[in-house]
């Protein structure tokens, strides 16, 4: 079974409050944390199912959602051409 990491489990409470105040996070109707992807501007559950994990981020999650990251990566690979490494 895949372990799901949430931002609330690895983020310092003061950092989490700052993110909530800046609009990077919000709480849904059930009280669960949602993180905003700056690329698509959608709020998604703040866990490793929707965002890649990142050790260098304070909340432990990458900035972009998985869908946006995959879209960016495929566009980047396509623009590099066949012969480029």
Buried (B, 14 or more C-beta within 10 A) or exposed (E): EEEEBBBBEBBEEEEBEBBEEEEBBBEEEEEEBBBBBEBEEEBBBBBBEBBBBEEEBBBBBBBBBBBBBEBEEEEEEEEEEEEEE
